[in-house]
Amino acid sequence: MIQFKLEEKTIAQYPHYEMQSRLWLEKLSNMLQDGDTGLNDTWFPTINPQDPAALTKEEQEIVDNLVHQFTTNRKLMRLLRFLFEHGKTYHIHNNFLNIHALVPSTADGEFEEFLGRSGKQLLAFIQDTIYQVGQNYLTGKEQKKEDQALFFYLWCGPKSPFFGKHAMKTFERYFLLDKKSHEERTLYWHKNLRTEHFKKKLLDAFGVKRVVFGHTPVNYKKGARMASRDGVAINVDGGFAAAYYNRGHSLVHTPFQIYGIILPTPDEIAEAERRLESAPLDVELIDEFPQPIKIKDTSVGRELYKERSRIRDELIAASGKTAALPGYQPNRD
């Protein structure tokens, strides 16, 4: 209940998040007073009918204690330091765009606008905000309220690049008997990835050839594939939830091929160990290359080439010679 109260205050303070449909506590208060039978529980001793979102004295003490723990725990701070300093909203490597879940998009296959930004600009803005929040946290500085509110939105907001559904129905699942109210409708990312228009728009915006994303279970045993038929969109899921097939993936990129490995479930691993056998692996071939990829074709190779050119420029400048070394090309970057 503390969670719902704090969420309601944030939603009310930031109406541009357009999450007013998640304001449930006043509705709950009215349902309790009306004796509504649509609830699976009617005992809410911490709800004040006149101010349902108000924390009780004891609840506020719990929140204060949690804040103290999160801001002073050194082990947690060490883990979060790694997240804030190395984590990214997106990463580009070898012409692959790597993202956690999605780039927010609309029903008609355009980038969804949020906070006045969309596409690559939106992810860059969120990354900058996360970095600043991280620096404030690690140095003990006070956080901006709007930045903290954005962290809440990133968790469950419909235009978040980390969520991808129209709403998170935690409240309904906890308290409402109507199963239809529990539905969390998936938005447009997967539908759009099946269109050439959106794939081209996405690849052009980030300057890549493929996109790798996760956050979405793949029921491989029922014929679902990790990759789109053209190998452009590749879904690599961790597979940690038993409710969602419990079967994770790995993506392998060699000079000759790109292929996915569908990993065995924990039960299959245990059974293989009992039988002293290898656990079963399924392989999905995504792409093959007529000519093997060389180091010069990779992200690292291009950086090495730039560095080589820079060093040669400096050597020539230091020696006073104008003639290029064998194989030398001036650094144009």
C-alpha positions in Angstrom: 0.0 0.0 0.0 2.9 2.3 0.6 4.0 1.8 -3.0 0.6 2.8 -4.3 0.4 5.9 -2.2 3.8 7.1 -3.3 3.0 6.3 -7.0 -0.3 8.3 -6.8 1.5 11.4 -5.4 4.1 11.2 -8.3 1.4 10.8 -11.0 -0.6 13.7 -9.5 2.4 15.9 -9.4 3.4 15.2 -13.1 0.2 15.2 -15.1 2.2 15.3 -18.4 3.1 11.6 -17.8 -0.6 10.9 -18.7 -1.0 8.1 -16.1 -4.1 9.4 -14.4 -5.8 6.0 -15.1 -3.5 4.6 -12.5 -5.0 6.7 -9.7 -6.8 3.9 -7.9 -6.8 4.9 -4.2 -9.7 7.3 -4.3 -11.7 4.7 -6.3 -10.7 2.1 -3.7 -11.9 4.4 -0.9 -15.3 4.8 -2.6 -15.6 1.1 -3.3 -15.0 0.4 0.4 -17.6 2.9 1.5 -20.1 1.6 -1.0 -19.5 -2.0 0.0 -18.4 -3.0 -3.5 -18.1 -6.7 -3.9 -15.5 -6.5 -6.7 -12.7 -6.5 -4.2 -10.9 -9.6 -3.0 -10.1 -7.8 0.3 -11.8 -5.1 2.3 -9.4 -4.6 5.2 -7.3 -1.5 4.5 -6.6 0.0 7.9 -4.0 2.5 6.6 -6.3 4.1 4.1 -7.8 7.5 5.2 -11.0 7.9 3.2 -10.6 11.7 3.3 -7.0 11.5 1.9 -6.3 8.0 0.6 -2.8 8.7 -0.6 -1.6 10.1 2.7 1.1 8.0 4.5 0.4 7.1 8.1 3.1 7.9 10.7 4.3 4.3 10.7 4.4 4.2 6.9 6.5 7.4 6.7 8.9 5.9 9.2 9.3 2.8 6.9 9.9 5.1 3.9 12.5 7.1 5.8 14.3 4.0 6.9 14.4 2.6 3.3 15.8 5.9 2.0 18.5 5.8 4.7 19.4 2.2 3.7 19.6 2.9 0.0 21.7 6.1 0.4 24.2 4.7 2.9 24.7 1.0 2.1 28.2 0.7 0.7 27.7 -2.7 -1.0 24.6 -1.4 -2.8 26.5 1.8 -3.7 29.3 -0.3 -5.2 26.9 -2.2 -7.4 25.0 0.9 -8.4 28.3 2.7 -9.2 28.9 0.1 -11.9 25.4 0.5 -13.3 25.6 4.3 -13.4 29.1 4.5 -14.8 28.8 1.7 -17.4 25.1 1.1 -18.1 23.6 2.7 -21.2 20.1 3.1 -22.6 21.6 1.9 -25.9 24.9 0.7 -27.2 26.2 0.4 -30.8 28.8 -2.2 -31.7 29.7 -3.7 -35.1 26.6 -2.1 -36.7 24.4 -3.7 -34.0 22.1 -1.5 -32.0 21.8 -3.1 -28.5 18.9 -2.0 -26.4 17.1 -3.5 -23.3 13.6 -3.5 -24.6 12.5 -1.1 -27.3 12.5 2.4 -28.8 9.0 3.8 -28.1 6.8 4.0 -31.2 3.3 4.7 -32.3 0.5 2.6 -33.8 1.4 4.0 -37.3 5.1 3.1 -37.1 6.6 6.4 -36.1 8.8 7.2 -33.1 6.7 8.1 -30.0 7.4 11.5 -28.5 7.9 11.8 -24.8 9.2 14.9 -23.0 9.5 16.7 -26.3 11.9 14.1 -27.7 11.7 10.8 -29.7 13.9 8.1 -31.1 17.6 8.4 -30.5 17.3 11.8 -28.9 14.9 10.5 -26.3 17.2 7.6 -25.4 20.2 10.1 -25.2 18.2 12.4 -22.9 17.2 9.6 -20.6 20.8 8.4 -20.5 22.0 11.9 -19.5 19.4 12.0 -16.8 20.4 8.6 -15.5 24.0 9.6 -15.4 23.3 12.8 -13.5 21.2 11.0 -11.0 24.0 8.5 -10.6 26.6 11.2 -10.0 24.3 12.9 -7.4 23.8 9.5 -5.7 27.4 8.6 -5.6 28.5 12.0 -4.3 25.7 12.5 -1.8 24.1 15.4 -3.6 20.3 16.1 -3.4 18.3 14.7 -6.3 15.9 16.8 -8.5 12.3 15.7 -7.9 11.6 15.6 -11.6 14.6 13.2 -12.1 13.3 10.9 -9.4 9.8 11.0 -11.0 11.4 10.0 -14.4 12.9 7.0 -12.8 9.4 5.9 -11.7 8.1 6.5 -15.2 10.9 4.5 -16.8 9.8 1.5 -14.7 6.1 1.5 -15.7 5.3 4.3 -18.0 3.7 3.5 -21.4 6.3 5.6 -23.3 9.3 4.2 -21.4 11.9 2.4 -23.5 12.2 -0.2 -20.7 8.5 -1.2 -20.3 6.5 -1.5 -23.5 2.9 -1.9 -22.2 0.0 0.4 -21.8 0.0 0.0 -18.0 1.4 -2.0 -15.1 -1.7 -3.6 -13.5 -0.2 -4.4 -10.1 -3.1 -2.9 -8.2 -5.7 -4.7 -10.2 -4.0 -8.0 -9.8 -3.7 -7.6 -6.0 -7.3 -6.4 -5.3 -9.8 -6.7 -8.1 -11.7 -9.9 -8.8 -12.4 -9.0 -12.5 -9.7 -10.8 -14.4 -10.2 -8.6 -17.5 -8.9 -5.7 -15.5 -5.6 -7.5 -15.0 -4.7 -7.3 -18.7 -1.4 -5.5 -19.6 -1.7 -4.7 -23.3 1.6 -4.8 -25.2 2.2 -1.7 -27.4 3.5 -1.3 -30.9 7.2 -2.3 -30.9 6.9 -5.9 -32.1 4.2 -5.0 -34.7 6.3 -2.2 -36.1 9.4 -4.4 -36.3 7.5 -6.5 -38.8 7.2 -3.6 -41.2 10.0 -2.5 -43.6 9.1 1.2 -43.0 9.8 1.1 -39.3 12.9 -1.1 -39.5 14.5 1.3 -42.1 13.5 4.3 -39.9 15.1 2.7 -36.9 18.3 1.6 -38.6 18.7 5.0 -40.3 18.2 6.9 -37.1 20.9 5.0 -35.2 23.2 4.3 -38.2 23.2 0.5 -37.8 22.3 -2.6 -39.8 20.7 -4.7 -37.0 18.9 -4.3 -33.7 19.2 -6.6 -30.7 16.6 -6.3 -28.0 15.2 -8.3 -25.1 12.6 -8.0 -22.4 10.3 -10.2 -24.4 9.9 -14.0 -23.9 10.2 -16.2 -27.0 8.2 -19.5 -27.0 10.7 -21.3 -29.1 9.0 -24.7 -28.6 5.9 -23.4 -30.4 7.8 -22.2 -33.4 8.7 -18.6 -32.4 12.1 -17.4 -33.6 14.6 -15.1 -32.1 15.2 -13.2 -35.3 13.1 -11.7 -38.0 13.3 -13.4 -41.4 15.7 -10.9 -42.7 17.9 -11.1 -39.6 17.6 -7.4 -38.9 15.6 -7.6 -35.6 16.9 -10.1 -33.0 15.2 -10.9 -29.7 17.6 -12.1 -27.1 15.7 -12.9 -23.9 17.3 -13.9 -20.5 14.6 -16.5 -19.9 14.7 -16.3 -16.1 10.9 -16.5 -15.5 9.3 -19.9 -15.3 6.0 -18.3 -16.3 7.6 -17.3 -19.6 9.1 -20.6 -20.8 12.3 -20.4 -18.6 14.4 -20.7 -21.7 17.1 -18.0 -22.3 19.1 -17.2 -25.4 22.7 -16.4 -26.4 23.7 -14.5 -29.5 27.0 -15.5 -31.2 28.7 -13.4 -33.9 31.6 -15.0 -35.7 33.5 -13.8 -38.9 31.3 -16.3 -40.9 27.9 -16.4 -39.2 25.4 -14.9 -36.8 23.4 -17.5 -34.8 21.4 -17.8 -31.7 21.6 -20.5 -29.1 18.4 -21.4 -27.3 19.6 -22.5 -23.8 18.1 -25.5 -21.9 15.8 -24.9 -18.9 17.0 -25.6 -15.4 15.0 -28.8 -15.3 16.6 -30.0 -18.6 20.1 -29.2 -17.1 19.3 -31.1 -14.0 18.0 -34.1 -16.0 21.1 -34.1 -18.2 23.3 -34.1 -15.1 21.4 -37.0 -13.7 21.9 -38.9 -16.9 25.5 -37.8 -17.2 24.7 -36.3 -20.6 25.0 -32.9 -22.2 22.0 -30.6 -21.8 20.1 -30.0 -25.1 20.9 -26.9 -27.1 19.0 -25.6 -30.1 20.7 -23.4 -32.6 19.0 -20.8 -34.9 21.0 -19.7 -37.8 20.4 -16.0 -38.4 22.8 -15.0 -41.2 25.9 -16.3 -43.1 28.5 -14.1 -44.8 29.9 -15.0 -48.3 33.1 -13.3 -47.3 34.4 -13.5 -43.7 34.2 -10.3 -41.6 37.7 -8.9 -40.9 38.9 -6.8 -38.0 38.9 -3.7 -40.2 35.1 -4.2 -40.6 34.4 -4.1 -36.9 33.8 -1.2 -34.6 37.1 -1.9 -32.8 38.9 -2.2 -36.2 37.7 1.2 -37.3 38.9 2.8 -34.0 42.3 1.1 -34.5 42.5 2.4 -38.0 41.8 6.0 -36.7 44.4 5.6 -34.0 47.0 4.3 -36.5 46.4 7.3 -38.8 46.6 9.7 -35.8 50.0 8.2 -34.7 51.3 8.4 -38.3 50.2 12.1 -38.6 52.1 12.9 -35.4 55.2 11.0 -36.5 55.3 12.8 -39.8 54.7 16.2 -38.2 57.5 15.5 -35.6 59.9 14.5 -38.3 59.1 17.4 -40.6 58.7 15.1 -43.6 55.8 15.5 -46.0 56.1 12.2 -47.8 53.6 9.6 -46.6 54.8 6.4 -45.1 54.0 3.2 -47.0 50.2 2.5 -47.0 49.6 5.9 -45.2 46.3 7.7 -45.6 45.9 11.1 -43.8 43.5 11.1 -40.9 40.4 12.9 -42.1 38.4 12.5 -38.9 
